[in-house]
Structures are given as C-alpha cells and as structure tokens.
C-alpha cells in the first residue's frame, strides 16, 4: 500500500520520498532498474474479482499458517541507521549493531535489557530512532499465487499494527482459538487522523473472517481443529519447521530490504 516516488535532488544528494496508495499491489522478489519490486501481473489479474469498481484491489483472500498471532504478525522496534539496521528489540532485550551516541557500527553486536527511554532516542535531525515494525505472514488464495510460499506485508504504521492484531484476536476469540486455515481477508481502508491538529488521511489494514454468519465460521473452525487433532504429530513437526523459517523485522535483512 505504498512505495517510493520520483527521485529528488541532484548529484550525491538524491533521494526518493515515500508514497501512499489506497490499495494493495502484490509483487514478487525481483526488482527493476530503479530498485523497485516488480508487480506480479498474473497474480493481480487472477484476483480481479476481488477488486472494487475502479479496478483497485482493496481486499485480499488469504489464509495464515499459525494459530499464534505472534507468528502471523511479527513485531519489533527497529532503528535503521542510514540504510542498515542499527538496532532491534523485541521489547525485552535490545541488540545494538551501532552505537546510538556515535552513530558508528560496532565490531560485534551488543545486547542489553530494553529500557522505555530507548523509544525516545532521537537522531541529529530530532527524529525518533526506533520505529515499530511489523511483518504479516500469509498465503494468498489464488491459483496464480506461489502455493507454499509465504507472502509478507510490512508496515511501520502503529495504527495498522493495532488493527491487524486486534482483528485477529477478535476472530480467534469467536472461533475458540483457531486461525490457521480459516478463510480470511486482508482489507485496506482510509482513516482520518489529526497529528498535531492537522487532519490527514491515512490507509490502514485489518483482517476479516469470511463466512455467511458466525455459526458457519465456528463450524469451519471446529472442522479444522478436529483435523489438527487427528494429525497432531505431523502438525507439530510442520509448525516447528514454520517457526524456524520466520524472521522478525530487522533480522536477516538484505541491503535492499533495509534501504
């Protein structure tokens, strides 16, 4: 639901400002000459039936691969020093890859307990260093999607983070704890906020469960729970493999991802 706009500046001082859009664009992992991820045209076309009247895709049919919300939505406080990760925290500990005072990178990572004061650290421009980062892991339901491949939605929006986690917890409460395998949709919608008293339109994401009514959703959840109970050993092995595959925001990032 965003990207980078046209290049600005000149010489060595060139940059691209972030841009916001009001719909989803699905990409693969390849990039064009400008460094932007390339849109997956065939997958987007296969999801056309979910598009609004203007042809824009504002809802995505997905399933998630865990009943643990912390594995569906992975969160971390991340400081990116330039185009590299300077530090990351899970809210309990913080791993420093760079010194927050000298802004120089350390020869070895340093770990310590997270302190609330760290969230207020600012760089030379007065901008807060740490930002909440989330990664949502989901599979897109389409014959053109990479089945078995996990698609990732990244965001630094605290509102989207709250709405995504809150909506998943609400669905989980209605289904007795079941999320994995349920027909879900990720949706993007506009919201008016007033930072500093100035009205601003932003676009936020949340999850919805798909079903005719609550009873149908609960029946589907019961069937999934019974299936998992019958295949408990295989499900546990698959879940352990899935957990090993996951990486939180700021972990194992390529230079292109950090940039």
N, C-alpha and C positions, 0 to 999 in steps of 0.2 A: 504493500500500500504506500510505497514511497521509493525514492531513488535519488539520483544526483542530477542536477540541472546542467545548463550550459556552462562552459568554462569561463572563468572571470580572471582578471588580472593580466599580467604580461611577464615575460622573462621567467625568472625563477619563482616569482611570486604569483603562481597560478593556483586556483582552487575552484571547486565546484560546490555550489550551495545545495543542501538537501531540498528535495521537492516532495510534496504530499499529494497523494491521489485518493479518490474516494472509492476505489475498487481494488480487487485482487489482480495481480499479474503473477503468473507461475513461470518460473524459469528453470533451466537445467543448471549444470555446473560449469558450462563453458562460458567464456567471455568474449566480447567483441574487441575491436582495436582500441576503443575508448575505455576498456576495462569494466564495462557493464555486463552483468549476467544476461545471457541471451534467452528471450522468451521461448517457452515451449509451445509452439504454434498448434501442433496436433492435439496436445492435451487441452489447451484453451478451447479449441474448436469442439472437442468432444464434450465439453461442459457447457456448451452454448444454451442448452435447455434450462440451465440454472441462472442464466443472465437476465437482467432487468430489461425493460422495454428499450432502453438506449443501447443495449448490447454489452453493457459492462457487467462484470462478474462480481457480485457483492455477497455471494454465499457459495461455500464450497462443501460438497459432500465428503465427509471424512470418517475414518474410524481411528481410535487410538489403541495403542498396544500395551497398555498397562491400566490396572485399577488404582494405581498410586498416582495421585495428582502431581506429586513431586517429580515423577518420571515423565509425565506428559508435559508439564511446564517446569523447565529447569531455570532457576533464577540465581543471580549472583550480582554483587556490587562490583563493578569493574572500572578501573582507571586506565584510560588509554593515553599514554604519553606519546603524542605525535601519532605515528601510525603503528605503534606497538603497544601491547598490553603492559602497563606499568605495575599494576597490582590487581588482585581479585580476592573477593571474600565471599564466604557462604553465610556471613552473619555471625559466625562463631570464631573463626580464625581469619587472618588476612595473610596472604602471601605477597611479599613485596619483590618485584622484579627490578624496580627502580627506586631510588631514594626520593621521597616526596619533597625533601628540602633542597637538594642539589639538582634534582631532575635528571640525574645521570644513572645509567643502568648498573646494577650490581653485578659483581663477578659470579655470585651464587644467590639463588632466591633465599629470602629471609622470611620466616613465619613467626607470627605472634598472635595474641588474642585480639579479636576485633574490639575496638572502642567506638562508642557512638560519636565521639568527636571526629573520628576519621571521615565521617559522612559530610562534615562541614569544611574539610580542607579545600582550599582554592588555589588555582594556578596563578601565574603572574598577571593574567588578564582579569582575575577576580571571578573566574568561572569555577563552579564546583568540580572537583576532580573525579569523584566517584559518581557513577550513574547506575541505577538499577537496570540490569539487562535480563531479558527472558528469551528462552528458546522453547517454542512449542513443537513437539514431535508428533506427527500424524501421518496417516496414509490417506491419499486421495482416492476416492472410489470412482474409478473410470477405467475402461479397457485400455486407454492410452497412457495411464499412469504406470510408473515403474513398480509393479507389484512386488512387495518385499522390500522396496526402497522407502525409507522414511523421509518425508518432506519436512522442512524446518521453516518455521515462521519466527523471525527475530524482531524484537521491539525493545525500545528504551522508554516506552510510554508507561508511566505508573498507573494511569487510568486503565489502559488496555490490560496490563498485568492483573490489576484488581478485578476487572470484569471477567477476564478469562478464568482465573482461579475461582472466583465466586460462582460463575455459571456452572463450572464443572462440579463444584461441591454441591450445588443445588440439585443437579442431575443425579449425582451419586446418592444423595440423601433420598431421592424419590425411588431409586432402583435398589436400595439395600446394599449399596457399595459397589455396584457393577458399572464399569465404564468400558472396559475392553470389549471390542466387537460391536458395541451399540451403534446404530446409525445416527450420526451426529452431523451437524453443520457448523462451520465457522462462518460468522457473519460480520461484516463491517458496516458501520452506520455513523452518521455525523453526530457530533455533540458540541454544544456551545459552552465554552468555559470563559472565565474572566480573570486571567492572570494580571495582577496589578490594576484591576478595574477596567481593563480593555477587552470587550467581547471578541472572542476568537473562535472560529470553527475548527474543530479537530475531527479526526476519524479514528474510531476505536473498534476493537474486535472483541467478540464474545462467542460462546458456544451455545447451541440449542440442540435439544434432542428431537429426533424425527419420529412421529407417531400420530395416530388418529386421536388418541387420548392417553391419559396416564395409565389406565389398565393395560392397554396394548404394550406400552413401554415396559411396564413391570413384568408382563408375561414374557417378553423378549429377554429381559434381564434374567428371569428365572431359568429360561432355557439355556442361556449362556453359562449361568452358574452351575447348572446340572452337568453340562458338557465338561466344564473345567474340573468338576469333582470326579467325574469318571476317568479323566485323563490327567490326574493331579501330578504324577511323576513327570510326564512329558512337559506339562505346563510349567513346572518349577524349573526344569532344565532350560526351557526356552526363555523364561523370564530372566534367569541368571545371565544367559548369553546376551539378551537385550540390554541389560544393565551395563555389561562390560563395554558395549558398543557406544553408549551415550557419553557425551562430553558436555560439561556445563559451559555457560558463557565465559569467555576468556581462557578456556582450556584448549590446547592443541589447535589454536587458530593459525591459519596460514597468513602470510603477509597481506594478501589480497583481502581476506576477510576482515582483518584489523583495520586496513585502510578504508 
